[in-house]
Amino acid sequence: MKVWMWPKSSKLNFYNDLLTDSLCEAGMDIMDLRHGKLMLKVGQVKSGDIVHIHWMHHAYQNRNLLVFILKSFIFIWTMLYLKLRNVQLVWTIHNLYPHHVKYPRMERFIRTIICRFCNKLIVASESIKRKVMKEFNVPESKLFVVKHGHYLGVYKSKGIDFRLKYNISENAEIYLFLGAIIAYKGVEDLIEAFNTIKTKQTYLIIAGKADSEMESYLQQVKDTRNIILDIRFVPNDEIADLINTVDVMVMPYKEITTSGSAILGLSFQKLIVMPDNDFIHEYFKENMVVHYDPMSENGLGNAMKEALNVKGKQEAPKYDEVLKELEWSAIAQKIKNVYRGG
């Protein structure tokens, strides 16, 4: 059984590499379909093969509506051609919609059609499954829940002392926002909340590459006392040391389906602050997450203060139990079973 994975690996996220490696260890033959290569390699895909797609919006989205429609037509035609050749189409729906959508109605229409063409759809939680069924009118029999795997042992320590680098004392308590800084991730709310609760011994690190809109916003922030703005792409070999430096990771996202960043924090056994959502209840146990109502006044700030209190308690959360459920070998076996018929 040959699987054409789109993509097989990624420079931005280890998820695809970990999935591919685990599937190979489970005896699967994984071929690479990089973004934009499906139409070029369609002739190499044989009857009985599997095309497993992860992020497909790159194949059809465009800011020009006419180009969007043309690319969508070509992509759907390609899927139809593969389906007629008895190729199994599998789509892992990581997000209900892409983070940037210029034509919402068109996007919903295209994703509904794609769901109908695919033989099977994989989602990372029961909550996403329910949303996909409702949003794209998908029968439950076509959907399979396979959790997102952990990042244990993926990011290695390089021995960087970030407290020294950022000039933060050893006894200070540190919050961390890590990742791409874009509007939906709520960095504006985070800075505002931190400035209402900060003390001389609390710091906020914001580390990641910002888009032009957020970079402009960060340049205009007036009160940056005890806020470290490390606005750059953080290399993989710095991730472990940075996360190990901090006390709490904060993810005030305005949109959440499955959060790879939250699973990264979980893998490092870090307490997380994030808005209340179904994802939390499916992936985490008690004292691993402090959640809040994003519509509540001072909800984020209060949650950040509470997180330091929770961290100070003696009860050790059951991280081993949770991480065991996210072992890649088990995930590979589940996906293999999906390929073979569910």
Secondary structure, 3 states (H helix, E strand, C coil): CEEEEECCCCCCCCHHHHHHHHHHHCCCEEEECCCCCHHHHHHHCCCCCEEEECCCHHHCCCCCHHHHHHHHHHHHHHHHHHHHCCCEEEEECCCCCCCCCCCHHHHHHHHHHHHHHCCEEEECCHHHHHHHHHHHCCCHHHEEECCCCCCCCCCCCCCCCHHHHHCCCCCCEEEEEECCECHHHCHHHHHHHHHHHCCCCEEEEEECCECHHHHHHHHHCCCCCCEEEECCCCCHHHHHHHHHHCCEEECCCCCCCCCHHHHHHHHCCCEEEEECCHHHHHHCCCCCEEEECCCCCCHHHHHHHHHHHHHCCCCCCCHHHHHHCCCHHHHHHHHHHHHCCC
